Amino acid sequence: MSEQKRTPEDDGRAFADAAWSVPAYILSGILVWGGVGWLLSRWTGVSAFIPIGVILGVGLAVYLVYLKHGR
């Protein structure tokens, strides 16, 4: 099998992919878990689930970013 050489363009592309994926993880975590919190608050009538969902979403998104890019 042939060995592929790394070029500076590949390094730039990897950085650009990381630069787009980190905010996407954070935003999707906020939207998904904030949405779950909103649904729970609508269902139970307790408004505390919205900020709990948003905080949980940010925390899980940061953890996923660490797993993907931090190691």
N, C-alpha and C positions, 0 to 999 in steps of 0.2 A: 504494500500500500504506500501511496505517496504521502509524504509529510507536508502539511500546509505551513507556509511561512506567515508570520504575523506582520502586518503592515501598520504604519501609523494611522491609516484610514480605519482599520479594524478597531484600534484602541479608541478613536474618536467616536465611532459608532456605538461601542459598548458604553461609553460615558453618556452619550445622548440617550441611549435606551434607559439607563439608570436615572437620568435626569427627568425623563417623562414618567417612569414607572413609580417613583417615590411619591410625587403628588397625587398620582392616580390611586395608589393604595390608600393614602390618607383620605382623599375625598370620597372614595367608595366606602371606606370604613365608616365615615361620618354619615353618609347617606343611608347605607344599609342598616347599621345598628341604631342610628337616630330614627329611622323609619320603623324599626321594630319597637323602639321605645315609644314612639308616637302611637303605634297601634295598641300597645299595651296600655298606654294612658287613656286612649279612647275607650278601650274595653273595660278597664277597671275604674276609671274616673280619677285616678291618682296621677297628678301632673309631674311627679318626680321621676317617672320613667324616661322622659325625653332627655334630660341632661345625663342620666345614668347611661342611656343608650349611646349618646354622643361620646361620652368619656370612654366607655367600653370600646367603641368603634375606633377611636384614636389610639387607644392602648394596643388593641389587637393589630391595627395597621402598622404601628411602629415596630411591633414584634415581628410581623411578617417582613417588613423592610430589613430589619436586622438579620433575619434568617436568610434572605435572598442576597443582600449586598454587604452585610457587615462581617461576614466570616472571611 
